[in-house]
Amino acid sequence: LSLSLSLFLSLSLSLSLSVSVSVTLSSFQHDDEVRPMAELLVAYEKNDVLRCERIITEHKKVIMCDDFIKSYIASMLYTVRGQVLLKLVEPYSRILVASLAKLLNITEEEVEDLIVAMILDSKIQGKLDQVNHVLLIDPPLYERLARERPRWVASLT
């Protein structure tokens, strides 16, 4: 279990695995306690939220048997979902909360909570329209300045 715990600690602390842990991990590839944690670590590093959830569901007894590890699962899922959310919204100026919920495999309420937290943490620049269930992304500063430039030039002449 100590290898499983060290794997999870590196996962929850967003640390890279050291070479010694990687070598040890390969020798325990068939260990029923270590394999799910190793799979979870790989899914976490790839920001694969659906795979993380599947691994947690399939190996619930192994992963959730330890109270220490269990206490960090929610925070790990929040981190992965947040990273995936940022990638999903990047090309858009507006996106439906329902679309994000479907892609993240969580409820619309959970998506809204995640969006609000990320806006408050300044990870997302935008507003959440909770009436229409739409995330409105603020354009980057350079785009806003480019739009305003003609007005500024006109005011000088």
Residue pairs with C-beta under 8 A, 6 or more apart in sequence:
1 33
1 66
3 21
3 24
3 25
3 28
3 31
3 34
3 37
4 33
4 34
4 37
4 62
4 66
4 69
5 66
5 68
5 69
6 21
7 17
7 21
7 25
7 34
7 37
7 38
7 40
7 41
8 37
8 40
8 41
8 69
8 72
9 15
10 16
10 17
10 21
10 41
11 37
11 40
11 41
11 44
11 72
11 76
12 72
12 75
12 76
14 79
17 25
17 41
25 34
25 38
28 34
28 35
28 38
29 35
29 38
32 62
33 62
36 55
36 58
36 59
36 62
36 63
37 62
37 63
39 51
39 55
39 59
40 52
40 55
40 56
40 63
43 51
43 52
43 55
43 80
44 52
44 76
44 79
44 80
47 80
47 83
47 84
47 87
48 80
49 77
49 80
49 81
49 84
49 104
49 105
50 105
52 76
52 77
52 80
53 77
53 105
55 63
56 63
56 64
56 73
56 77
63 69
63 70
63 73
64 70
64 73
78 114
81 104
81 106
81 114
82 114
82 117
82 118
82 123
84 103
84 104
85 100
85 104
85 111
85 114
85 115
85 118
85 124
86 118
86 123
86 124
88 95
88 100
88 103
88 104
89 95
89 100
89 124
89 135
89 137
92 137
93 136
93 137
93 139
94 134
94 135
94 136
94 137
95 134
95 135
95 137
96 133
96 134
96 135
97 108
97 111
97 112
97 115
97 128
97 133
97 134
97 135
98 108
98 133
100 111
100 115
100 135
101 107
101 108
101 110
101 111
104 110
104 111
104 114
106 114
108 133
112 128
112 130
112 133
115 124
115 128
115 135
116 128
118 124
119 125
119 126
119 127
119 128
124 135
124 137
125 137
125 138
126 135
126 136
126 137
126 138
127 135
127 136
127 138
128 134
128 135
128 136
129 135
129 136
138 144
139 147
